[in-house]
Amino acid sequence: MNALAWIETKRDGGVLSDADWRAFVRAVVEGTVPDYQISALLMAVYFRGLSEAETAALTLAMRDSGRTFTWPADSRPVVDKHSTGGVGDKVSLPLAPLLAALGFRVPMISGRSLGITGGTLDKLESIPGCRTRLPPEAFQAQVQEVGCAIVGQTEDLVPADRKLYALRDATGTVPSVPLITSSILSKKLAEGIEALVLDVKCGRAAFMRDLDSARALALSMLRLATACGVRTTALVTAMDHPIGRAAGNWLEVKDTHEFLVACAESRPGSDRTAGWNDLERLVVECAAHLLRLTGHAGGMDEAREQVRACLYSPEPLRVWRWMLATQGADLDAYERALGRDTLAPCVREVHAVEDGWVTDCDARIVGEIVRDLGGGRRKAEDTVDARVGVDRLVKVGEKVHRGDLLARVHGPDAERTRAAAARLEKAFRIGASRLHPAGPILWEAGVTVSR
């Protein structure tokens, strides 16, 4: 092992071999290379990049740095979805039980919030008793029985990623396409999945602000996942406005529950689900792509029809409750919490100051408000207040009159809630003419699979 040689090679624009990357990852896990040399190599990668072969070598070495999963022979394909995260991005919550209801197995290993980006694990942990840390054997058993589980990364799953991500965060090298690619795909490949949908967010509240950057990351992950034998589709989706009607951990769980109930009790196109059109579209597209990728539908129109028939039935809601109960949730306490108007100490409403059409709701402002109320993290070690957030968000394209409710702020105390409500007013724009927002899918690419 010669860490200095690795650093100098990448500093000068050279290429490291597969053996070099495996030795590097092994040294990271074993602690035989100091943090300052790891950080120097990460900075060299940030400025010089990696070839596709190097990115693949690093990703596979990270995958193999810990436990990997294999699955019993079963007619149900093993699939997953990954999102780069956004504000109100609760897609994973209804998608996992929907996929299980469609006949998939979904071993979803998720993350926590950081900055204005919400974390699926924090949302689930707002449910009384729900556990997101399961022993690997219990995780696999739940996926086999229920069809889905949403859990966090265990100590022995891609341990190299935890150390490298912490150093990337501390050294300003997070925004590197090859390093993002290896971090995400090493965990997804360790799950032992057959098919994957990647959702790369793009917009003012996303990590990737412009379409070119988002598309570059999507293509990097798509090419590598496909080369590793995982049938993959990559989507670039809009993250300018919050998804659904709420942002904040418990409020997004409640929003998910209400969405699933509305779907179970209505039909596609119903007014009951109109406030979740963006959420419904993303959930349907992700599920439909996985049907197509696994050969369970001949084309996207057929796949969407299958997905909607299942979504608008009681089955996803039943599986959702089953998944929560299996992960330890107290369903009676959960139902009591759902019945309460708020779990936060204070609530303050934001109202329209004029008649017109809602032409904007800035997701970045909403996300910053949730974070600053305590619902997100500035640093990985920060704690999260699951009660706070924003709900009853009026969607872009809806008509309002002066005095109508635009949103509510749930805060930890009167002063901070009042200040957050004043900030939230600035997130909305009201115009004289109606704006018809474009759909959330901005770009997509993937492999073609036929039955």
Secondary structure as GFF3:
##gff-version 3
##sequence-region A 1 451
A	DSSP	alpha_helix	3	11	.	.	.	ID=ss1
A	DSSP	alpha_helix	18	30	.	.	.	ID=ss2
A	DSSP	alpha_helix	35	48	.	.	.	ID=ss3
A	DSSP	alpha_helix	52	63	.	.	.	ID=ss4
A	DSSP	beta_strand	79	83	.	.	.	ID=ss5
A	DSSP	alpha_helix	92	101	.	.	.	ID=ss6
A	DSSP	beta_strand	106	109	.	.	.	ID=ss7
A	DSSP	alpha_helix	120	124	.	.	.	ID=ss8
A	DSSP	alpha_helix	136	146	.	.	.	ID=ss9
A	DSSP	beta_strand	148	151	.	.	.	ID=ss10
A	DSSP	alpha_helix	159	171	.	.	.	ID=ss11
A	DSSP	alpha_helix	177	190	.	.	.	ID=ss12
A	DSSP	beta_strand	195	202	.	.	.	ID=ss13
A	DSSP	alpha_helix	211	227	.	.	.	ID=ss14
A	DSSP	beta_strand	231	238	.	.	.	ID=ss15
A	DSSP	alpha_helix	249	264	.	.	.	ID=ss16
A	DSSP	three_ten_helix	271	276	.	.	.	ID=ss17
A	DSSP	alpha_helix	277	293	.	.	.	ID=ss18
A	DSSP	alpha_helix	300	311	.	.	.	ID=ss19
A	DSSP	alpha_helix	315	326	.	.	.	ID=ss20
A	DSSP	alpha_helix	331	339	.	.	.	ID=ss21
A	DSSP	beta_strand	346	351	.	.	.	ID=ss22
A	DSSP	beta_strand	356	361	.	.	.	ID=ss23
A	DSSP	alpha_helix	363	370	.	.	.	ID=ss24
A	DSSP	pi_helix	371	375	.	.	.	ID=ss25
A	DSSP	beta_strand	389	391	.	.	.	ID=ss26
A	DSSP	beta_strand	399	400	.	.	.	ID=ss27
A	DSSP	beta_strand	405	411	.	.	.	ID=ss28
A	DSSP	alpha_helix	414	425	.	.	.	ID=ss29
A	DSSP	beta_strand	428	431	.	.	.	ID=ss30
A	DSSP	beta_strand	441	446	.	.	.	ID=ss31
###
